[in-house]
Amino acid sequence: MKKTRSSKNEVIKVEIPKYLAERFRKYVAEKYGFRKGALSKAIIDLIERELDLQSSSNLNIDNIVGLGNLSDYKWEGEDLVEALRKRINVSN
């Protein structure tokens, strides 16, 4: 009996440059390993992360740390999370 994909999933076929595909496969292998579905998981994570940037209510720790590392903000002991949220004008 043939396995069928869940109706909750959709296949999206795209073409990307070969050099980029090779670099992405290397990235996936290093971060996610060689397990079945690792490439799909990596793409799902990247898409979700990118879409979350559009939503101010989904500020997560990775975004906060990344912002802090890229920012010229000088921390002076105040609540860093709140300071960084104010810096990018995010409200809860």
C-alpha angles and dihedrals in degrees: 000000000000119000115237127206120250114263086235091069130072130195115230115189118199136166120230132173114280094238090055093048090051093049091046093050089051090050091049092049091051096045104031103021128226098299121134110270095023093122092050091047091051092051092046090051092049094048093047091048092050093048092047088061087068092055116070092195092065099064105149134185094264091056092047094049092044091050091048092052093050096041128095087215114133112217113220101181100282121127100295096203092054092043092053092045090054089046091061094034097245120158127196 
